[in-house]
Amino acid sequence: MSDTSQKRALRNYRRRLKQRGLARFEVLAPEADRDLIRSIAKRLAEDDKEAAKIRAAVRDTTTTIAEKGGILAALRRSPMVGAELQLTRGVARSRKVDL
């Protein structure tokens, strides 16, 4: 079986991308964001100082607190750290509930 010229061209294109350190992948997003995502991808592919700034901003924006210890770290960054808050409650008597 021989390769068609189209398959060969695609294989060569992907090999050249790999040599440049780039990868091709599919992203699902709203149609309205198509141009935005493409422009961000083009800027990131340039791999210059501006791309590093964009990469850092997007990473900071999309990072979640799901990492281990993330909630504790977020609480420690809170402006309320060291505010000497009194977080105790008084004991309340039981109350009658009508059913």
N, C-alpha and C positions, 0 to 999 in steps of 0.2 A: 504494500500500500504506500502510495506516495502522498506527501503533504500537499495541500493546495497552497497557492501563493498567499491566500488570506490567512491561513493558519500559521504559515511561516512568518508572515509579517507581524502577527499578534505575538508569537513566541519571541521574536527578536525585540519587539517593543517592550515587552515585560522584562526581558533580560537587561535591556538598557536602563529601564527604571530601577531595577535591582542594583545595578552597578552604581547608580547615582544615590543609592540609599533611600529610594522612595518606594512606596507600596500603593497599590491601587485597591480601593475597597468601596463598598456600597454603604450609604447612610440613609436611614429612613427619617424624614422630617417633613413638616408642612411645606406645601408648594411655595408659599410666600417666602420661605427662608432659603430657597434654592440659591439665589444670587449671593446672599450673605455667606452661606456655607462655602460656596465655591471661591469667593474672594478671600475668606479666611484661609482656606486650604492653599490657595496660590501664594499668599503672603508667608505662610508657614514653610512652604517648600523652598522659599528663597534662603532660609536658614541664616539670616543676618541678625543684627542687634534688634531691629524692629520686630522680627519674627520671635525672638526670645522674649520680648516684652509682651507680645500678644499671647504667646504660649503661657507665660506666667500668669497673666490676667485671667485667661480662660481656666487655667488649672485652679487658681484661687477661688474663682467663682463657682466652679463645679465640684470642688472637694466637699465631701460630706463628712459628717461627724461619726460615721459608721466604724471608723477605725477604733481599735482597742484603746481605751483611755481617752477617747475624743471628747466625751461629755465632761469628764473631769477637767481636761485642758481648757475647754470652753468656759467652764465655771471659774477657773483660775484667772482667765483673761477678763472676767467681768469687772465693770467699774465699781461694783459693790464689794469687791474684796477689801477687807480691812475696815468695813463700815460699822463694826461692832453692833450688829443687829441682834435683837432679843427675839428669838424664834420659839419661845416656850408659850404654851397656852394654859389657861386656867382650866381647872376641872369643872365640868358642868354636870349638874344633877340630871338624872334620867327624867324624861318627860313622857306623859301618857299619849299614846297614839290611838286614835279612833279608827277602827276598820269598818 
